[in-house]
Amino acid sequence: MKNAWLGYLGSFITLLGAVVMIVAGRYILGSILILAAIGGVIVKYYLGKKKY
């Protein structure tokens, strides 16, 4: 009985870990895209300022 419980617990933790990784990965990816967009705007602004 104890081994079965450990097995269930292990698979549950693995599933939870996978979900957390997917959610965190999507969040991190979104943050990187947002930062890249902001960075691109800043770079364009500075380049536009230097031209004039």
PDB file as gemmi writes it, atoms N, CA and C in Angstrom:
CRYST1    1.000    1.000    1.000  90.00  90.00  90.00 P 1                      
ATOM      1  N   MET A   1       0.834  -1.204   0.000  1.00  0.00           N  
ATOM      2  CA  MET A   1       0.000   0.000   0.000  1.00  0.00           C  
ATOM      3  C   MET A   1       0.873   1.261   0.000  1.00  0.00           C  
ATOM      4  N   LYS A   2       1.944   1.234   0.806  1.00  0.00           N  
ATOM      5  CA  LYS A   2       2.824   2.399   0.905  1.00  0.00           C  
ATOM      6  C   LYS A   2       3.501   2.689  -0.438  1.00  0.00           C  
ATOM      7  N   ASN A   3       3.938   1.630  -1.119  1.00  0.00           N  
ATOM      8  CA  ASN A   3       4.606   1.818  -2.405  1.00  0.00           C  
ATOM      9  C   ASN A   3       3.655   2.435  -3.426  1.00  0.00           C  
ATOM     10  N   ALA A   4       2.397   2.005  -3.402  1.00  0.00           N  
ATOM     11  CA  ALA A   4       1.400   2.543  -4.329  1.00  0.00           C  
ATOM     12  C   ALA A   4       1.216   4.040  -4.072  1.00  0.00           C  
ATOM     13  N   TRP A   5       1.148   4.418  -2.795  1.00  0.00           N  
ATOM     14  CA  TRP A   5       0.988   5.832  -2.437  1.00  0.00           C  
ATOM     15  C   TRP A   5       2.184   6.643  -2.918  1.00  0.00           C  
ATOM     16  N   LEU A   6       3.389   6.087  -2.729  1.00  0.00           N  
ATOM     17  CA  LEU A   6       4.603   6.784  -3.170  1.00  0.00           C  
ATOM     18  C   LEU A   6       4.589   6.942  -4.687  1.00  0.00           C  
ATOM     19  N   GLY A   7       4.118   5.923  -5.367  1.00  0.00           N  
ATOM     20  CA  GLY A   7       4.039   5.976  -6.826  1.00  0.00           C  
ATOM     21  C   GLY A   7       3.082   7.068  -7.281  1.00  0.00           C  
ATOM     22  N   TYR A   8       1.902   7.116  -6.642  1.00  0.00           N  
ATOM     23  CA  TYR A   8       0.922   8.151  -6.978  1.00  0.00           C  
ATOM     24  C   TYR A   8       1.483   9.538  -6.695  1.00  0.00           C  
ATOM     25  N   LEU A   9       2.117   9.672  -5.533  1.00  0.00           N  
ATOM     26  CA  LEU A   9       2.694  10.950  -5.127  1.00  0.00           C  
ATOM     27  C   LEU A   9       3.776  11.375  -6.118  1.00  0.00           C  
ATOM     28  N   GLY A  10       4.624  10.420  -6.497  1.00  0.00           N  
ATOM     29  CA  GLY A  10       5.702  10.715  -7.445  1.00  0.00           C  
ATOM     30  C   GLY A  10       5.170  11.177  -8.789  1.00  0.00           C  
ATOM     31  N   SER A  11       4.158  10.469  -9.305  1.00  0.00           N  
ATOM     32  CA  SER A  11       3.590  10.843 -10.604  1.00  0.00           C  
ATOM     33  C   SER A  11       2.869  12.180 -10.510  1.00  0.00           C  
ATOM     34  N   PHE A  12       2.231  12.443  -9.359  1.00  0.00           N  
ATOM     35  CA  PHE A  12       1.523  13.708  -9.163  1.00  0.00           C  
ATOM     36  C   PHE A  12       2.517  14.861  -9.152  1.00  0.00           C  
ATOM     37  N   ILE A  13       3.636  14.678  -8.431  1.00  0.00           N  
ATOM     38  CA  ILE A  13       4.682  15.707  -8.357  1.00  0.00           C  
ATOM     39  C   ILE A  13       5.288  15.936  -9.744  1.00  0.00           C  
ATOM     40  N   THR A  14       5.500  14.844 -10.482  1.00  0.00           N  
ATOM     41  CA  THR A  14       6.067  14.953 -11.830  1.00  0.00           C  
ATOM     42  C   THR A  14       5.124  15.752 -12.732  1.00  0.00           C  
ATOM     43  N   LEU A  15       3.822  15.438 -12.646  1.00  0.00           N  
ATOM     44  CA  LEU A  15       2.810  16.129 -13.443  1.00  0.00           C  
ATOM     45  C   LEU A  15       2.769  17.603 -13.058  1.00  0.00           C  
ATOM     46  N   LEU A  16       2.776  17.871 -11.751  1.00  0.00           N  
ATOM     47  CA  LEU A  16       2.749  19.245 -11.245  1.00  0.00           C  
ATOM     48  C   LEU A  16       3.983  20.000 -11.732  1.00  0.00           C  
ATOM     49  N   GLY A  17       5.137  19.332 -11.669  1.00  0.00           N  
ATOM     50  CA  GLY A  17       6.385  19.946 -12.122  1.00  0.00           C  
ATOM     51  C   GLY A  17       6.326  20.285 -13.603  1.00  0.00           C  
ATOM     52  N   ALA A  18       5.767  19.372 -14.401  1.00  0.00           N  
ATOM     53  CA  ALA A  18       5.654  19.600 -15.842  1.00  0.00           C  
ATOM     54  C   ALA A  18       4.752  20.803 -16.119  1.00  0.00           C  
ATOM     55  N   VAL A  19       3.630  20.880 -15.398  1.00  0.00           N  
ATOM     56  CA  VAL A  19       2.690  21.999 -15.574  1.00  0.00           C  
ATOM     57  C   VAL A  19       3.373  23.310 -15.200  1.00  0.00           C  
ATOM     58  N   VAL A  20       4.089  23.302 -14.077  1.00  0.00           N  
ATOM     59  CA  VAL A  20       4.795  24.507 -13.617  1.00  0.00           C  
ATOM     60  C   VAL A  20       5.835  24.934 -14.649  1.00  0.00           C  
ATOM     61  N   MET A  21       6.567  23.956 -15.194  1.00  0.00           N  
ATOM     62  CA  MET A  21       7.596  24.256 -16.191  1.00  0.00           C  
ATOM     63  C   MET A  21       6.965  24.884 -17.440  1.00  0.00           C  
ATOM     64  N   ILE A  22       5.839  24.319 -17.895  1.00  0.00           N  
ATOM     65  CA  ILE A  22       5.159  24.826 -19.092  1.00  0.00           C  
ATOM     66  C   ILE A  22       4.666  26.250 -18.854  1.00  0.00           C  
ATOM     67  N   VAL A  23       4.009  26.461 -17.697  1.00  0.00           N  
ATOM     68  CA  VAL A  23       3.484  27.792 -17.366  1.00  0.00           C  
ATOM     69  C   VAL A  23       4.631  28.790 -17.234  1.00  0.00           C  
ATOM     70  N   ALA A  24       5.687  28.395 -16.508  1.00  0.00           N  
ATOM     71  CA  ALA A  24       6.843  29.278 -16.309  1.00  0.00           C  
ATOM     72  C   ALA A  24       7.513  29.568 -17.651  1.00  0.00           C  
ATOM     73  N   GLY A  25       7.641  28.546 -18.487  1.00  0.00           N  
ATOM     74  CA  GLY A  25       8.264  28.708 -19.797  1.00  0.00           C  
ATOM     75  C   GLY A  25       7.498  29.698 -20.657  1.00  0.00           C  
ATOM     76  N   ARG A  26       6.159  29.574 -20.650  1.00  0.00           N  
ATOM     77  CA  ARG A  26       5.332  30.488 -21.442  1.00  0.00           C  
ATOM     78  C   ARG A  26       5.443  31.901 -20.889  1.00  0.00           C  
ATOM     79  N   TYR A  27       5.471  32.019 -19.559  1.00  0.00           N  
ATOM     80  CA  TYR A  27       5.569  33.336 -18.914  1.00  0.00           C  
ATOM     81  C   TYR A  27       6.911  33.987 -19.238  1.00  0.00           C  
ATOM     82  N   ILE A  28       7.996  33.179 -19.133  1.00  0.00           N  
ATOM     83  CA  ILE A  28       9.343  33.690 -19.412  1.00  0.00           C  
ATOM     84  C   ILE A  28       9.442  34.093 -20.888  1.00  0.00           C  
ATOM     85  N   LEU A  29       8.891  33.260 -21.765  1.00  0.00           N  
ATOM     86  CA  LEU A  29       8.928  33.547 -23.202  1.00  0.00           C  
ATOM     87  C   LEU A  29       8.180  34.847 -23.487  1.00  0.00           C  
ATOM     88  N   GLY A  30       7.008  35.006 -22.851  1.00  0.00           N  
ATOM     89  CA  GLY A  30       6.226  36.229 -23.021  1.00  0.00           C  
ATOM     90  C   GLY A  30       6.996  37.444 -22.535  1.00  0.00           C  
ATOM     91  N   SER A  31       7.656  37.301 -21.380  1.00  0.00           N  
ATOM     92  CA  SER A  31       8.432  38.409 -20.816  1.00  0.00           C  
ATOM     93  C   SER A  31       9.569  38.791 -21.755  1.00  0.00           C  
ATOM     94  N   ILE A  32      10.250  37.776 -22.318  1.00  0.00           N  
ATOM     95  CA  ILE A  32      11.369  38.029 -23.235  1.00  0.00           C  
ATOM     96  C   ILE A  32      10.858  38.765 -24.478  1.00  0.00           C  
ATOM     97  N   LEU A  33       9.699  38.336 -24.999  1.00  0.00           N  
ATOM     98  CA  LEU A  33       9.136  38.984 -26.188  1.00  0.00           C  
ATOM     99  C   LEU A  33       8.773  40.430 -25.888  1.00  0.00           C  
ATOM    100  N   ILE A  34       8.175  40.666 -24.699  1.00  0.00           N  
ATOM    101  CA  ILE A  34       7.798  42.033 -24.303  1.00  0.00           C  
ATOM    102  C   ILE A  34       9.049  42.890 -24.159  1.00  0.00           C  
ATOM    103  N   LEU A  35      10.080  42.345 -23.487  1.00  0.00           N  
ATOM    104  CA  LEU A  35      11.333  43.084 -23.296  1.00  0.00           C  
ATOM    105  C   LEU A  35      11.992  43.377 -24.646  1.00  0.00           C  
ATOM    106  N   ALA A  36      11.946  42.400 -25.554  1.00  0.00           N  
ATOM    107  CA  ALA A  36      12.541  42.594 -26.879  1.00  0.00           C  
ATOM    108  C   ALA A  36      11.804  43.705 -27.631  1.00  0.00           C  
ATOM    109  N   ALA A  37      10.477  43.725 -27.511  1.00  0.00           N  
ATOM    110  CA  ALA A  37       9.679  44.760 -28.177  1.00  0.00           C  
ATOM    111  C   ALA A  37      10.014  46.135 -27.612  1.00  0.00           C  
ATOM    112  N   ILE A  38      10.089  46.225 -26.272  1.00  0.00           N  
ATOM    113  CA  ILE A  38      10.438  47.498 -25.622  1.00  0.00           C  
ATOM    114  C   ILE A  38      11.843  47.919 -26.045  1.00  0.00           C  
ATOM    115  N   GLY A  39      12.772  46.960 -26.044  1.00  0.00           N  
ATOM    116  CA  GLY A  39      14.153  47.246 -26.445  1.00  0.00           C  
ATOM    117  C   GLY A  39      14.214  47.742 -27.883  1.00  0.00           C  
ATOM    118  N   GLY A  40      13.433  47.120 -28.760  1.00  0.00           N  
ATOM    119  CA  GLY A  40      13.396  47.532 -30.159  1.00  0.00           C  
ATOM    120  C   GLY A  40      12.894  48.960 -30.307  1.00  0.00           C  
ATOM    121  N   VAL A  41      11.863  49.301 -29.534  1.00  0.00           N  
ATOM    122  CA  VAL A  41      11.305  50.665 -29.576  1.00  0.00           C  
ATOM    123  C   VAL A  41      12.347  51.666 -29.104  1.00  0.00           C  
ATOM    124  N   ILE A  42      13.046  51.335 -28.000  1.00  0.00           N  
ATOM    125  CA  ILE A  42      14.083  52.227 -27.453  1.00  0.00           C  
ATOM    126  C   ILE A  42      15.202  52.422 -28.479  1.00  0.00           C  
ATOM    127  N   VAL A  43      15.652  51.320 -29.092  1.00  0.00           N  
ATOM    128  CA  VAL A  43      16.732  51.398 -30.091  1.00  0.00           C  
ATOM    129  C   VAL A  43      16.291  52.271 -31.270  1.00  0.00           C  
ATOM    130  N   LYS A  44      15.060  52.051 -31.754  1.00  0.00           N  
ATOM    131  CA  LYS A  44      14.540  52.852 -32.870  1.00  0.00           C  
ATOM    132  C   LYS A  44      14.476  54.324 -32.479  1.00  0.00           C  
ATOM    133  N   TYR A  45      14.056  54.586 -31.244  1.00  0.00           N  
ATOM    134  CA  TYR A  45      13.946  55.967 -30.759  1.00  0.00           C  
ATOM    135  C   TYR A  45      15.317  56.636 -30.752  1.00  0.00           C  
ATOM    136  N   TYR A  46      16.323  55.916 -30.218  1.00  0.00           N  
ATOM    137  CA  TYR A  46      17.681  56.476 -30.161  1.00  0.00           C  
ATOM    138  C   TYR A  46      18.262  56.670 -31.560  1.00  0.00           C  
ATOM    139  N   LEU A  47      18.036  55.694 -32.447  1.00  0.00           N  
ATOM    140  CA  LEU A  47      18.544  55.812 -33.818  1.00  0.00           C  
ATOM    141  C   LEU A  47      17.867  56.980 -34.525  1.00  0.00           C  
ATOM    142  N   GLY A  48      16.561  57.130 -34.291  1.00  0.00           N  
ATOM    143  CA  GLY A  48      15.815  58.233 -34.894  1.00  0.00           C  
ATOM    144  C   GLY A  48      16.315  59.571 -34.369  1.00  0.00           C  
ATOM    145  N   LYS A  49      16.668  59.608 -33.086  1.00  0.00           N  
ATOM    146  CA  LYS A  49      17.166  60.839 -32.468  1.00  0.00           C  
ATOM    147  C   LYS A  49      18.541  61.203 -33.026  1.00  0.00           C  
ATOM    148  N   LYS A  50      19.381  60.193 -33.251  1.00  0.00           N  
ATOM    149  CA  LYS A  50      20.742  60.439 -33.742  1.00  0.00           C  
ATOM    150  C   LYS A  50      20.733  60.979 -35.170  1.00  0.00           C  
ATOM    151  N   LYS A  51      19.767  60.556 -35.970  1.00  0.00           N  
ATOM    152  CA  LYS A  51      19.690  61.002 -37.369  1.00  0.00           C  
ATOM    153  C   LYS A  51      19.489  62.512 -37.450  1.00  0.00           C  
ATOM    154  N   TYR A  52      18.685  63.048 -36.542  1.00  0.00           N  
ATOM    155  CA  TYR A  52      18.368  64.485 -36.593  1.00  0.00           C  
ATOM    156  C   TYR A  52      19.415  65.332 -35.895  1.00  0.00           C  
TER     157      TYR A  52                                                      
END                                                                             
